[in-house]
Amino acid sequence: MNGTRRFTFQNKLFAGFGLMALLLVTLIFIGSRIIQEASFQLTQIFHTEVQPLAKVNRLQSQINRLQLKEINLPRVEGYFAVVSEIDLIHSEMGSFTRNLEKFEIEMKALYPLQTQALMLNWNQLKTNLLEVTKQAKSMNMVEARRISTHESSTRFVNISRTLQTMAESIDASSHKANNLAIQALERRHRLFVMTAIAAVVIGSVSIFLFARSLSRRVRDLRDASRRIADGEMDQTIEISGDDELTDLAVAFNTMKQQIKNRETALNQARDFLEQRVHERTLELYNSAEHLTQEVEQRKKVQDSLRILSQAVRQSPVSIVITDSNGDIEYVNEAFTAISGFRENEVLGRNPRLLSSGETPSAIFKKLWTAILSGNEWEGELYNRRKDGSLYWEYTHISPVYNEENQITHFLAIKQDITERRQQEQKILHQAQFDSLTDLPNRTLAMDRLSHTIAQAQRNDNKVILMFIDLDNFKRINDNLGHEVGDQLLIQAAKRLTHSVRQEDTVARLGGDEFLIIAGGLTDRSDVDPIINNILKTFSSAFSIGGSEQVVTPSIGLALFPDDGETTSMLLRNADLAMYQAKEDGRNTYHYFNRSIQEKMREKLELESELRHALNNNEMQVQYQVIVDANSRKPVSVEALLRWHSNKFGLVMPDRFIDIAEQTGLIEPIGEWVIETACRQVKAWQDSGFSHLSLSVNVSPRQFRGNRLLTTIRNCLKRTHFPAAKLTLEMTEGLLIRNPPEARQLLAELDKQGIRLAMDDFGTGYSSLSYLKKYPFHILKIDRSFIRDIIDDPDDRALVSAAIRMGQGLGLRVVAEGVESLEQVELLSTMSCDLLQGHLFGKPQNPEDLKELLANCRNQSLKALKQQDKPSC
């Protein structure tokens, strides 16, 4: 039969695996082709559609910037400013020309007409731009403005439209190519799914047929085995097929016959043995009883030893047994796994081979003293593995005694606690260090300050505590995001660390606040180099995310023991000194002194009284007139808050407004001022002064959320005050803190018809940009520029420029702080729109101001020209 066998189980399995492999390779090939073709199509779309569209957008952005610079050029004043602006235009023209030429080369074949039109319009526009810059450089701004308005603008529009047309064409083409790619991918996906289903069906059918044939013949063999087990030796197994199972059936029948023959022989031998056993049983019975007890006892001992040995060998902790000299006689598997040493490498050697040199010798001395005295010892050891790595072990060592009560061995049970120690160190680090900067946190800083103070008391020297706050950090964090803020804090921490001595501590309290602890000082001047290092290292900008941000430190210093003898007192006083540094202009430092403490005490008392000022009717609104510069008649009044405290008397706004801002009390106080002023001015309007407008100052705190907008809407509704007669005055500080929120709120107020005024213009550093960005209607020139306008030519030039600039932007200009007739005449010649100052009236109570308004109803303030005081 072996000579005629053609298809064995091995051949069947190979055929099945071959079929499955073929199906799998087919699926992989089809899937790979789908992925390759999809990738090729996506790459082709990217190069032919997406990249050209990006280049069109970049050209559109460049031509827009060039147009803005060209429009702004005729408005620039001053020769050097014009030359600088011309250089920027030439640079932008060169960059656009290079990009356009590259774009023409790449897109000429696809869009010949558009690229030709684009180049033609650009050459014409370039000619206009060169002529504009030429006229501007000659300071012929009228001709430059004419060319810009009547010639260049058309070229700009043509170029923009051409770019827009190309962008739309490229976008439509990219959508079409994308749709075709998606359809092709769906067809290939369906092919792949159908192929996979076919493969699964073919494989399943093949497996089912093979399993069915195999299981039937194996079942026949199983049933025959059971019959033999039941003693049925007469039936044979039917032989069929030409594979290994056929051989097995033949062998099984042969085995069955042999078993039958052997069973007959065994029955005969059994009868003989039974006779012999019966005879020997009688002989052994007597000794059996004695041996049974001995066997059972030895079995119990052996079981106990086996269990104990297995427990020691498989214990998860290391077990080491040494002789009385400390030489190792036994180690278990856990020891070899933890230490890395094999059993044959440590037997007969001393456990000191594990020593790392990091465990103090005093611990080993205590260990040997204890165990040699017959006592147990336990503790932690820092050992070294075979590979050189270090690990912690919690070790318990006990002496082992013999029957004579002598120490013969030592048993050491050791547990690897490295992970636990590392976790403890990690938890301790997290509890004591800041997670962002890895500097000591407040808890660790206070602990180190306590130790530094204790050391200073022993050595009779001094300690300096610096409280550092980063100026303008909140603005950067709010505007650019917390990720930029975090990176800024990390870099600031590094700069502070590099600015101090090795033995000093730099810690982060939280937010943008840091501490520096410097001990071992003999005088406060010893810390001057550290302060200078800090101010110097913060003088350079921080480079974060491709942009540069300037952040400066305000530093408050408290000296131990002069300014406090406890950590809390030093921290509080350094904090107070830091706030004084901020009031001094920021980017500076200030030492604590008693005047700061007194100022803080007064501030706290003012805050306490201010919380009850509204309820106690201590607040009062006074009004100051704003007059028309030509008619010299009042056209508006500004509401000014005064606080008549029952405890402090008259408190001026410069003493309590900042406190109200910091505590949030400015919101209810501000709402009360708006409501009170609207009711009062509405009453004056109803009594014959319908032309009168109202100006009210608002603070940055009131611009948080939409509360201010809701307050004004409700107030106007309740008081029936016309929105067009209400002006809200604000400083640029409000716009710096939260530009997006401020922009949205100002737009909503402007939509309501409320007028907006930029107050204290000229005292900031970016007022011009805010006038362009936000919907202001009025510009108020700060009194500091008006005060010396007669005698100071610089102030005079600045005021004149501010008036022209404001009116050029469509704003009405108010001059604050007018106190003399000479100032009035000069401001009138400068075409200033409105005037405000003590010359026309100090802030007055409603009753006094109504009388002034009544006197001025029919009389012009032009009488001021002949009088020292206003006649109305």
Order of alpha helices (4+ residues) and beta strands (2+ residues): alpha-alpha-alpha-alpha-alpha-alpha-alpha-beta-beta-alpha-alpha-alpha-beta-beta-beta-alpha-alpha-beta-alpha-alpha-beta-beta-alpha-beta-beta-beta-alpha-beta-alpha-beta-beta-beta-alpha-alpha-beta-alpha-beta-alpha-alpha-beta-alpha-beta-alpha-alpha-beta-alpha-beta-alpha
